[in-house]
């Protein structure tokens, strides 16, 4: 399996002169894939779609609603009528003497189309849509916080892979030096110039290196699995990632004013202001317009009406009674003059929500400014430690070279020789760990001033 390992001293500790986070094409691809795979970001995108649809739903109230109706019914009923008695002049007969029963039957059909729309809503529709638009903007900005977390996690994971690669390389170099010492000691023992104690100490050191190597390989395996879960990239492809780590230098003055949390709260503040206007709009009347076309017909109908004065019944029949075309156009006004203080309470609630957001905005500004100052201090402290770590490694390299010569000439014992070997391993790893911490502090500082993704620059 090919592992592209670029941790030479000049490359590893070169300092970025631009205020950017330089990444390779492979690393940028890994970050993009992690952002696409993350379930939290997916759900946030779904939430944005829901808010967008909700806003469209509010604005759609201006679009006329068209309804079609159709009705057919058959009726057959009896009617009891009791009205004052009426005497017919001349003949003296009485009409409607007492309670009279009559019956009727028939068929009714009705069909029509009605269109209606809102002309004026007191600004409730427009302000409601604006509130949702501002809320969508704020939610979208809050998503960038999750994106920053993913970016930092991916970069940190690949940085640690480089650390493990470096540890493995240092172990292999130490093993080669110890093997040479082992051969030299074996020859010296055979000539009576050394004692078995030296050989046993070298063997112990070799066993310790082997143990460290197994530990590094296990950590590397777990880290590969983590990156695969994070990005969806197969372990074999992770090992092929071409990526070098360089110190990140922040050259410009940073401000927390562009932090997404602040911009999101500003958007939520605007949403609350529009929500107040929306609730106030409920105090105004709502004006609507409507228009309809209908067809109504009564057919095959009849009625039986008793006429007691003549001791007979009057049978009436209706073949058809049609109302068509029936056009209607008009305006409708609805004004809720008193609602039991419900609207007043809603307006007050919207004002309290705005006050809460303003308080949170003020508090967040202060905390983010303090966080930026803390991250700057951490970054500057770690940046100064990089030079110290480089110098310590140089000294350790010189010491191990000198120890090899001195031990060969018998000027130092095996313990001192192995101490120099341990020191170069520790100082070389410490150099890389300090660099990774410095990079993490720089990235954290950038994150304190705004979103990270626009700062990613392909080398």
Backbone torsions as a table, in degrees:
resi	resn	phi	psi	omega
1	UNK	NA	128.0	-178.3
2	UNK	-81.0	130.9	176.7
3	UNK	-123.2	114.1	-179.1
4	UNK	-82.4	110.7	-170.0
5	UNK	-120.9	105.2	-177.0
6	UNK	-118.8	79.7	179.6
7	UNK	-126.0	39.9	174.3
8	UNK	-67.6	156.8	-175.2
9	UNK	-60.4	-48.4	-178.3
10	UNK	-62.2	-38.6	-177.2
11	UNK	-76.7	-41.4	-174.8
12	UNK	-62.6	-38.2	-173.3
13	UNK	-112.0	22.8	169.9
14	UNK	-72.2	145.2	-174.7
15	UNK	-106.8	130.6	178.8
16	UNK	-65.7	127.2	-179.1
17	UNK	-88.0	-19.5	178.2
18	UNK	-95.1	149.9	-179.8
19	UNK	-80.1	68.5	-177.2
20	UNK	-142.4	166.3	174.1
21	UNK	-106.3	104.0	-175.6
22	UNK	-82.7	130.4	178.9
23	UNK	-135.6	157.9	176.1
24	UNK	-80.3	168.3	177.4
25	UNK	-61.0	-40.0	180.0
26	UNK	-63.8	-42.8	-179.8
27	UNK	-67.8	-40.0	177.2
28	UNK	-60.3	-40.9	177.9
29	UNK	-63.1	-40.2	178.4
30	UNK	-64.1	-40.6	178.2
31	UNK	-64.1	-44.7	180.0
32	UNK	-61.8	-41.2	-179.8
33	UNK	-67.9	-35.8	176.9
34	UNK	-65.8	-39.9	178.9
35	UNK	-66.3	-35.9	178.9
36	UNK	-71.5	-31.8	-173.7
37	UNK	-85.4	-25.5	-172.6
38	UNK	-60.6	125.7	-176.8
39	UNK	-68.0	-36.3	179.8
40	UNK	-62.5	-43.8	179.2
41	UNK	-66.5	-37.9	177.1
42	UNK	-60.0	-45.4	179.7
43	UNK	-66.2	-34.6	177.6
44	UNK	-67.1	-37.5	176.3
45	UNK	-64.7	-38.8	176.3
46	UNK	-62.9	-39.4	178.7
47	UNK	-63.4	-37.7	177.2
48	UNK	-64.0	-41.2	177.9
49	UNK	-63.0	-40.5	179.0
50	UNK	-63.3	-42.5	178.4
51	UNK	-65.2	-39.5	178.5
52	UNK	-62.9	-43.3	178.8
53	UNK	-66.7	-35.8	178.5
54	UNK	-64.4	-40.2	178.1
55	UNK	-64.0	-43.6	178.1
56	UNK	-62.8	-36.1	179.3
57	UNK	-63.5	-37.3	178.4
58	UNK	-68.0	-46.9	-179.9
59	UNK	-64.9	-28.2	-179.4
60	UNK	-67.0	-9.6	176.6
61	UNK	-65.7	-20.8	175.7
62	UNK	-76.2	-19.0	-179.0
63	UNK	-78.4	131.3	-178.6
64	UNK	-59.0	142.1	174.6
65	UNK	-97.7	131.1	-178.9
66	UNK	-115.2	126.2	-178.9
67	UNK	-125.0	140.2	176.0
68	UNK	-116.7	138.0	179.8
69	UNK	-130.8	149.4	176.1
70	UNK	-145.7	137.7	-176.5
71	UNK	-145.4	131.6	170.3
72	UNK	-128.9	137.9	177.1
73	UNK	-150.2	152.7	174.2
74	UNK	-116.6	131.9	179.8
75	UNK	-121.5	146.3	177.2
76	UNK	-152.1	109.9	-173.0
77	UNK	-144.4	161.4	173.6
78	UNK	-111.3	141.4	-178.2
79	UNK	-125.8	131.6	175.7
80	UNK	-106.3	124.8	-177.4
81	UNK	-124.4	131.9	176.6
82	UNK	-133.7	103.3	-179.3
83	UNK	-125.3	164.5	-179.6
84	UNK	-56.0	142.5	-178.7
85	UNK	-67.8	139.4	179.7
86	UNK	-119.6	126.5	-179.6
87	UNK	-96.0	127.3	-179.5
88	UNK	-77.3	127.5	-179.8
89	UNK	-61.8	156.8	176.2
90	UNK	74.6	-60.1	-175.7
91	UNK	-83.9	-19.8	175.1
92	UNK	76.0	6.2	178.4
93	UNK	-71.3	150.9	-178.4
94	UNK	-104.5	132.7	174.3
95	UNK	-103.8	147.0	179.0
96	UNK	57.8	47.1	178.2
97	UNK	-81.1	106.3	179.7
98	UNK	79.3	-163.2	-178.2
99	UNK	-77.2	131.4	-179.7
100	UNK	-118.1	140.4	177.7
101	UNK	-112.4	135.5	176.4
102	UNK	-136.3	163.3	-178.9
103	UNK	-134.8	156.4	178.7
104	UNK	-148.2	158.7	178.3
105	UNK	-153.5	166.2	177.6
106	UNK	160.9	-179.1	179.5
107	UNK	-121.9	142.0	179.9
108	UNK	-130.7	133.5	173.3
109	UNK	-129.9	136.5	177.3
110	UNK	-139.0	134.9	175.1
111	UNK	-144.1	145.4	-178.8
112	UNK	-168.8	166.1	176.2
113	UNK	-127.2	132.7	-179.1
114	UNK	-127.1	135.3	175.2
115	UNK	-121.7	135.6	179.2
116	UNK	-144.9	149.9	-177.8
117	UNK	-150.2	161.2	177.6
118	UNK	-94.2	126.4	176.8
119	UNK	-95.0	-35.9	-178.7
120	UNK	-149.0	129.0	-178.3
121	UNK	-122.6	16.5	-177.6
122	UNK	73.2	18.1	-178.9
123	UNK	83.3	3.5	-177.1
124	UNK	-65.7	-42.6	-177.9
125	UNK	-67.6	-50.7	-176.6
126	UNK	-63.5	-46.1	-179.5
127	UNK	-69.8	-33.6	175.6
128	UNK	-63.9	-41.3	178.1
129	UNK	-66.2	-40.5	178.3
130	UNK	-65.2	-37.9	177.6
131	UNK	-62.5	-42.5	179.1
132	UNK	-68.5	-34.8	177.4
133	UNK	-64.1	-43.0	178.1
134	UNK	-67.3	-37.7	177.7
135	UNK	-64.7	-39.3	177.6
136	UNK	-63.3	-41.6	178.5
137	UNK	-62.1	-44.5	179.6
138	UNK	-64.2	-40.8	178.7
139	UNK	-64.8	-38.9	178.4
140	UNK	-64.2	-40.0	178.9
141	UNK	-67.3	-36.5	178.6
142	UNK	-65.8	-24.9	177.7
143	UNK	-62.0	-31.3	-177.4
144	UNK	-63.4	-25.3	176.7
145	UNK	-64.3	-40.5	176.5
146	UNK	-68.2	-37.2	177.7
147	UNK	-63.5	-41.2	177.7
148	UNK	-60.6	-40.9	179.7
149	UNK	-61.5	-43.3	-179.8
150	UNK	-65.3	-43.9	-179.5
151	UNK	-60.3	-46.2	-179.6
152	UNK	-64.1	-37.7	-179.0
153	UNK	-68.2	-41.3	179.4
154	UNK	-65.6	-47.7	-179.6
155	UNK	-61.7	-43.9	179.6
156	UNK	-61.5	-39.8	-179.3
157	UNK	-64.7	-43.8	179.1
158	UNK	-70.8	-33.2	174.2
159	UNK	-60.6	-42.5	-179.3
160	UNK	-70.0	-28.7	172.8
161	UNK	-62.1	-43.6	178.1
162	UNK	-62.0	-37.2	177.2
163	UNK	-61.7	-43.8	180.0
164	UNK	-68.6	-37.3	174.9
165	UNK	-59.8	-45.5	-179.3
166	UNK	-63.9	-41.5	179.0
167	UNK	-61.0	-42.7	180.0
168	UNK	-64.9	-39.9	178.8
169	UNK	-65.7	-40.8	178.4
170	UNK	-64.4	-38.7	178.6
171	UNK	-63.6	-44.1	-179.5
172	UNK	-64.2	-38.2	177.3
173	UNK	-66.0	-40.5	177.6
174	UNK	-64.6	-38.6	178.5
175	UNK	-61.7	-40.6	179.3
176	UNK	-63.7	-42.8	179.3
177	UNK	-66.5	-40.0	-180.0
178	UNK	-68.5	-33.5	177.4
179	UNK	-62.8	-40.2	177.4
180	UNK	-64.9	-40.8	177.9
181	UNK	-64.7	-37.4	178.7
182	UNK	-61.3	-45.2	178.9
183	UNK	-63.5	-40.7	-179.4
184	UNK	-65.2	-41.8	-179.2
185	UNK	-66.7	-41.2	178.7
186	UNK	-58.7	-43.4	178.2
187	UNK	-65.8	-40.5	-178.9
188	UNK	-65.4	-39.5	177.9
189	UNK	-62.6	-41.7	-179.5
190	UNK	-62.5	-30.7	179.9
191	UNK	-92.1	-2.6	179.6
192	UNK	80.9	17.6	-179.2
193	UNK	-98.0	-3.6	178.8
194	UNK	-145.9	165.0	-178.2
195	UNK	-111.9	156.2	-179.1
196	UNK	-58.8	-21.2	179.3
197	UNK	-57.7	-40.9	179.1
198	UNK	-62.3	-41.9	179.7
199	UNK	-63.9	-40.7	179.7
200	UNK	-65.4	-37.1	178.5
201	UNK	-66.0	-40.7	178.0
202	UNK	-65.8	-40.2	178.9
203	UNK	-62.7	-41.2	177.6
204	UNK	-62.2	-43.1	179.1
205	UNK	-63.2	-38.1	178.4
206	UNK	-65.3	-39.8	178.2
207	UNK	-65.3	-38.1	178.1
208	UNK	-65.3	-39.5	176.8
209	UNK	-64.0	-39.4	178.6
210	UNK	-63.1	-40.3	178.0
211	UNK	-64.0	-41.9	178.1
212	UNK	-63.7	-38.6	-179.2
213	UNK	-64.0	-42.4	177.7
214	UNK	-63.2	-41.7	179.5
215	UNK	-63.1	-42.5	178.9
216	UNK	-63.0	-42.7	-179.2
217	UNK	-65.4	-38.6	177.6
218	UNK	-65.9	-42.9	177.9
219	UNK	-64.1	-38.7	178.7
220	UNK	-64.0	-40.5	178.9
221	UNK	-63.1	-44.4	178.9
222	UNK	-64.6	-38.6	-179.7
223	UNK	-67.6	-37.5	175.7
224	UNK	-61.6	-42.3	179.4
225	UNK	-64.6	-38.5	178.5
226	UNK	-63.5	-44.9	-179.4
227	UNK	-65.9	-37.7	177.4
228	UNK	-62.7	-42.4	177.9
229	UNK	-66.3	-34.5	-176.5
230	UNK	-76.4	-38.8	-172.2
231	UNK	-112.6	-20.7	-174.6
232	UNK	82.8	5.9	178.5
233	UNK	-84.0	133.9	-179.6
234	UNK	-65.8	152.6	-177.1
235	UNK	-58.5	-39.1	179.5
236	UNK	-62.1	-37.7	179.7
237	UNK	-74.4	-30.7	177.5
238	UNK	-61.9	-40.4	-179.8
239	UNK	-65.9	-19.9	-178.7
240	UNK	-90.5	-3.5	-176.9
241	UNK	-63.8	125.4	178.3
242	UNK	-91.1	112.0	-170.3
243	UNK	-156.6	129.6	175.5
244	UNK	-119.7	150.4	-179.6
245	UNK	-110.5	127.7	179.2
246	UNK	-123.1	151.6	174.5
247	UNK	-62.6	145.1	-179.0
248	UNK	-109.2	121.8	-179.2
249	UNK	-106.2	126.1	178.1
250	UNK	-94.1	115.5	-173.7
251	UNK	-98.6	-31.1	-173.7
252	UNK	-98.9	163.7	174.3
253	UNK	-74.9	132.6	-178.4
254	UNK	-105.2	150.9	178.1
255	UNK	-133.7	147.7	179.5
256	UNK	-86.2	2.8	-177.2
257	UNK	-63.6	-28.3	-179.0
258	UNK	-91.5	8.4	-179.9
259	UNK	-62.8	135.9	-174.9
260	UNK	-61.0	-33.1	179.4
261	UNK	-60.4	-39.9	179.0
262	UNK	-68.7	-43.8	179.7
263	UNK	-64.6	-35.3	178.2
264	UNK	-67.2	-42.1	178.8
265	UNK	-65.6	-35.5	175.4
266	UNK	-62.4	-40.5	178.3
267	UNK	-66.0	-42.6	178.3
268	UNK	-65.1	-31.8	176.5
269	UNK	-64.7	-44.3	177.7
270	UNK	-62.8	-37.9	178.3
271	UNK	-61.3	-41.0	179.1
272	UNK	-66.9	-37.5	178.4
273	UNK	-64.5	-41.8	176.3
274	UNK	-66.4	-33.4	178.9
275	UNK	-65.4	-36.6	176.7
276	UNK	-64.3	-45.6	177.9
277	UNK	-60.4	-38.8	179.3
278	UNK	-61.9	-46.6	-178.7
279	UNK	-66.6	-36.5	176.8
280	UNK	-64.8	-30.4	178.5
281	UNK	-63.3	-20.2	178.9
282	UNK	-69.8	-13.3	177.2
283	UNK	-77.5	-14.8	-178.5
284	UNK	-96.3	159.8	179.7
285	UNK	-73.1	159.7	175.6
286	UNK	-108.7	130.1	-178.8
287	UNK	-115.8	131.9	180.0
288	UNK	-133.4	162.8	177.1
289	UNK	-126.4	151.0	179.9
290	UNK	-144.7	159.2	174.2
291	UNK	-153.1	144.2	-178.0
292	UNK	-147.1	154.8	173.6
293	UNK	-132.0	131.8	-176.4
294	UNK	-143.4	160.9	176.3
295	UNK	-130.6	125.6	-179.7
296	UNK	-133.0	133.7	-178.1
297	UNK	-146.0	135.3	170.2
298	UNK	-111.3	126.2	-175.5
299	UNK	-142.2	158.5	-178.7
300	UNK	48.9	52.9	-177.5
301	UNK	-115.6	160.9	178.5
302	UNK	-159.9	168.3	179.7
303	UNK	-150.6	145.6	178.1
304	UNK	-118.8	116.0	-175.7
305	UNK	-119.7	116.9	179.2
306	UNK	-72.7	139.6	174.9
307	UNK	-118.6	94.8	-173.5
308	UNK	-67.6	-25.9	-178.0
309	UNK	-63.9	-31.4	179.6
310	UNK	-109.7	7.6	177.8
311	UNK	54.2	47.0	179.5
312	UNK	-150.2	179.6	178.6
313	UNK	-125.0	147.3	179.5
314	UNK	-101.8	114.4	179.8
315	UNK	-97.4	118.0	179.8
316	UNK	-109.7	145.0	178.6
317	UNK	-135.0	140.2	179.2
318	UNK	-126.2	115.0	178.2
319	UNK	-76.1	-41.5	-179.0
320	UNK	-162.1	138.8	171.2
321	UNK	-138.5	107.3	-172.2
322	UNK	-120.5	134.7	173.8
323	UNK	-110.8	103.0	-175.1
324	UNK	-166.6	135.6	-6.9
325	UNK	-79.6	150.7	180.0
326	UNK	-119.6	100.7	179.8
327	UNK	-99.4	139.1	176.4
328	UNK	-140.2	132.8	176.6
329	UNK	-136.1	145.0	179.1
330	UNK	-177.4	-179.8	177.2
331	UNK	-119.4	149.6	178.3
332	UNK	-131.7	134.5	-179.8
333	UNK	-118.4	130.6	176.9
334	UNK	-127.2	124.7	-178.3
335	UNK	-136.7	112.0	179.1
336	UNK	-85.7	105.3	-174.0
337	UNK	-79.3	-32.4	179.8
338	UNK	-146.1	128.9	-177.7
339	UNK	-124.9	24.8	178.7
340	UNK	68.9	33.5	178.6
341	UNK	68.7	9.7	-179.5
342	UNK	-63.4	-44.0	-179.8
343	UNK	-66.1	-37.8	178.6
344	UNK	-61.1	-42.5	-179.9
345	UNK	-67.1	-36.8	178.8
346	UNK	-67.3	-39.2	176.9
347	UNK	-64.1	-42.4	178.8
348	UNK	-64.3	-39.2	177.9
349	UNK	-63.5	-41.7	178.5
350	UNK	-64.4	-37.5	177.5
351	UNK	-66.6	-39.5	178.2
352	UNK	-66.3	-37.0	176.9
353	UNK	-62.5	-41.1	177.2
354	UNK	-63.1	-41.6	179.9
355	UNK	-63.9	-39.2	177.7
356	UNK	-61.9	-43.3	-179.3
357	UNK	-66.3	-39.9	178.5
358	UNK	-62.9	-41.9	177.5
359	UNK	-63.0	-42.3	-179.9
360	UNK	-67.2	-36.2	179.2
361	UNK	-64.3	-45.2	178.7
362	UNK	-62.5	-45.2	-179.5
363	UNK	-65.0	-41.2	-178.5
364	UNK	-66.2	-39.1	177.3
365	UNK	-57.8	-45.5	-178.9
366	UNK	-65.7	-43.3	-177.6
367	UNK	-68.3	-39.5	-179.5
368	UNK	-69.0	-34.6	176.7
369	UNK	-65.8	-40.8	177.5
370	UNK	-65.7	-39.6	178.4
371	UNK	-63.9	-40.7	178.6
372	UNK	-62.3	-42.7	178.7
373	UNK	-63.7	-40.0	177.6
374	UNK	-63.2	-46.6	-178.9
375	UNK	-64.8	-36.8	175.5
376	UNK	-61.1	-42.9	-179.8
377	UNK	-64.1	-43.0	178.3
378	UNK	-62.8	-42.5	-179.5
379	UNK	-62.2	-47.1	-178.1
380	UNK	-64.6	-37.8	179.0
381	UNK	-65.3	-43.7	-179.2
382	UNK	-70.8	-33.6	178.1
383	UNK	-62.0	-38.6	178.5
384	UNK	-70.1	-28.0	-179.6
385	UNK	-75.0	-19.6	179.9
386	UNK	-62.2	-46.4	179.3
387	UNK	-62.4	-39.0	178.6
388	UNK	-62.8	-43.7	-179.3
389	UNK	-64.0	-38.6	177.9
390	UNK	-62.6	-43.9	-179.0
391	UNK	-65.9	-39.5	178.4
392	UNK	-63.2	-38.5	179.5
393	UNK	-67.3	-40.5	177.9
394	UNK	-58.9	-43.7	179.6
395	UNK	-64.0	-42.1	-179.9
396	UNK	-64.1	-38.0	178.1
397	UNK	-64.3	-44.5	178.0
398	UNK	-63.9	-40.9	-178.9
399	UNK	-62.5	-43.3	-177.8
400	UNK	-69.3	-34.1	176.3
401	UNK	-65.2	-43.8	179.2
402	UNK	-66.8	-39.1	-179.0
403	UNK	-65.0	-36.7	177.4
404	UNK	-59.8	-45.5	-179.1
405	UNK	-67.9	-44.4	-177.3
406	UNK	-66.1	-38.4	179.1
407	UNK	-68.5	-37.4	179.1
408	UNK	-62.8	-34.4	-179.4
409	UNK	-90.0	-1.5	176.9
410	UNK	80.9	18.3	-179.0
411	UNK	-84.1	-22.3	176.4
412	UNK	-130.7	160.7	179.9
413	UNK	-90.5	177.4	-175.7
414	UNK	-65.4	-33.0	-179.9
415	UNK	-62.8	-44.2	179.1
416	UNK	-66.5	-36.9	177.9
417	UNK	-62.6	-44.1	-178.9
418	UNK	-72.1	-29.4	176.1
419	UNK	-62.8	-40.5	177.5
420	UNK	-64.7	-35.9	178.8
421	UNK	-66.7	-42.1	178.8
422	UNK	-66.5	-37.7	-176.9
423	UNK	-66.2	-39.9	-179.6
424	UNK	-67.2	-34.2	177.0
425	UNK	-65.3	-45.7	-176.9
426	UNK	-67.6	-43.0	-176.7
427	UNK	-71.5	-35.4	178.2
428	UNK	-66.7	-41.7	176.9
429	UNK	-68.0	-38.7	179.8
430	UNK	-61.1	-37.1	178.3
431	UNK	-60.4	-44.9	-178.4
432	UNK	-70.8	-38.8	178.6
433	UNK	-63.0	-41.7	178.3
434	UNK	-63.0	-40.5	179.1
435	UNK	-64.0	-43.2	179.4
436	UNK	-63.0	-41.0	178.0
437	UNK	-65.3	-37.9	178.8
438	UNK	-64.8	-42.0	177.9
439	UNK	-62.9	-43.4	179.8
440	UNK	-62.9	-39.8	179.3
441	UNK	-67.1	-39.5	178.5
442	UNK	-65.6	-43.8	179.1
443	UNK	-64.2	-40.1	178.4
444	UNK	-64.1	-36.6	178.3
445	UNK	-67.2	-43.9	175.8
446	UNK	-60.2	-41.0	-179.3
447	UNK	-63.7	-29.1	179.0
448	UNK	-71.1	-14.0	-176.9
449	UNK	-109.7	-9.9	-179.1
450	UNK	164.6	-177.2	-178.4
451	UNK	-66.6	148.0	-176.6
452	UNK	-85.4	-34.4	-170.4
453	UNK	-56.0	-42.0	179.3
454	UNK	-64.1	-17.9	-179.1
455	UNK	-84.7	-13.8	-178.6
456	UNK	-68.6	123.7	-178.8
457	UNK	-126.7	128.8	-179.2
458	UNK	-76.9	130.0	-178.9
459	UNK	-70.3	NA	NA
